[in-house]
Amino acid sequence: DSEAGSRNRTLKKRILCKRSWCREGIRYFQRCEFEIINSLRSKYGVLFLCKLMNVNRSGYYKWLKNLNKPNRYEKLRQNLYRILIVLHNRKKSKGYHALAHQIREEERNSNLVFSDNLIHKCCKYLGIKSCVRRYKYRKPGNEHVVFKNLVRNNWTPEFPLKLVASDMTNIKYRGRNYEWTYLLDLFNNEIISSHLSGKHGDPLPYYRCLDDLKKKIEKQTTPTVLHTDQGAVYSSRAFQRAHKNYNIIRSMSRAGTPTDNPVIEALNGWIKDEIATDYDINAASSIKQFIEQYVYYFNNQRIAYALNYKTPAQYKIELGFG
């Protein structure tokens, strides 16, 4: 008895001295104490061991009854593991914030209660990461001679069409590069115009997007700020003359500085990563049809963290601009 008591006092001392820093918390040490009692119960009585370890005997028997049975926290994690694997395989570009929101929407009737932090831990355990590219810092360039940067990183307009950004990005379809030019309304990050060309350096999509913008602001009394980079078409005199008599104020990023136009530059990367990760673009009957369907999905179905997990169309309607 003295030998068993000495051994258990030593184990008890080791357990108590680690309570303050162990990441698994006090429940982990209670479990250790019960495991010690369970390992010695064949030689000594349970009542004697419980008194020796200074633990509750009913607590030990409760632990023994639930041994190898998952508790509610473990059950929740197992459910989340299963759902996360399905959602990640469906769209691998989504991060844990978007996955958490998607689970809340799809499992609304299942009474699952969890935080984004728990989803992050589950994703880390499963090795789930957003399959997108990472970008490196670039040194800023010089401002345009004619059009300065008027936005200065103030990307929160009060109403639609007050601030519009434009850019061109390359989309690859069946081994051929296409230039996709579009306009983005920074009020709700909605694509308000989109045109495609299979010809390298074709200026026509730029002018078509500009024509769409001019039609949208015909009845607008306040000026519209059009922010672009210093591309050849945007800097040309012909493009300047095309909007000379319209209520459009030009603003340009510094040369080679995508951080001066971060919203549309970031979306360029996200859109291309989504298309490459979540869609089979080469299976589409035509690139034009695919882009039209994606623009509809982007404006009406794709939720955005910046819009409080609402779609651009939903965000605009809820603020009374529908």
WONORCOR-V506505 format. One record per backbone hydrogen bond with DSSP energy under -0.5 kcal/mol. CO is the residue of the C=O (numbers start at 1). NH is the residue of the N-H. If there is no record, write none. Layout:
((CO,NH) (CO,NH))
//
This chain:
((1,5) (2,6) (3,7) (4,8) (5,9) (6,10) (7,11) (8,12) (9,13) (10,14) (11,15) (12,16) (13,17) (14,18) (15,18) (16,19) (18,21) (18,22) (22,25) (25,28) (25,29) (26,30) (27,31) (28,32) (29,33) (30,34) (31,35) (32,36) (33,37) (34,38) (35,39) (36,40) (37,41) (40,43) (40,44) (45,49) (46,50) (47,51) (48,52) (49,53) (50,54) (50,55) (56,60) (57,61) (58,62) (59,63) (60,64) (61,65) (62,66) (64,67) (66,69) (68,70) (71,75) (72,76) (73,77) (74,78) (75,79) (76,80) (77,81) (78,82) (79,83) (80,84) (81,85) (82,86) (83,87) (84,88) (85,89) (86,90) (87,91) (91,94) (92,131) (95,99) (96,100) (97,101) (98,102) (99,103) (100,104) (101,105) (102,106) (103,107) (105,108) (107,110) (107,112) (108,111) (112,114) (115,119) (116,120) (117,121) (118,122) (119,123) (120,124) (121,125) (122,126) (123,127) (123,128) (127,129) (130,132) (142,255) (146,148) (147,144) (148,150) (148,252) (151,154) (153,155) (159,162) (162,225) (163,186) (164,227) (165,184) (167,182) (169,180) (171,173) (171,178) (173,176) (176,173) (178,171) (178,180) (179,181) (179,197) (180,169) (181,195) (182,167) (183,192) (183,193) (184,165) (184,186) (185,188) (185,189) (185,190) (190,185) (190,192) (193,183) (195,181) (197,179) (199,202) (203,206) (203,207) (204,208) (205,209) (206,210) (207,211) (208,212) (209,213) (210,214) (211,215) (212,216) (213,217) (215,218) (217,220) (224,226) (224,249) (225,164) (225,227) (226,251) (227,166) (228,253) (231,235) (232,236) (233,236) (236,240) (237,241) (238,242) (239,243) (240,243) (241,244) (243,246) (246,248) (247,224) (249,226) (251,228) (254,257) (255,141) (257,260) (258,261) (259,262) (261,265) (262,266) (263,267) (264,268) (265,269) (266,270) (267,271) (268,272) (269,273) (270,274) (271,275) (272,276) (273,277) (274,278) (274,279) (275,279) (279,281) (280,283) (281,284) (286,290) (287,291) (288,292) (289,293) (290,294) (291,295) (292,296) (293,297) (294,298) (295,299) (296,300) (297,301) (297,302) (298,312) (299,313) (301,303) (304,307) (304,309) (304,310) (305,308) (310,304) (311,315) (312,316) (313,317) (314,318) (315,319) (316,321) (317,320))
//
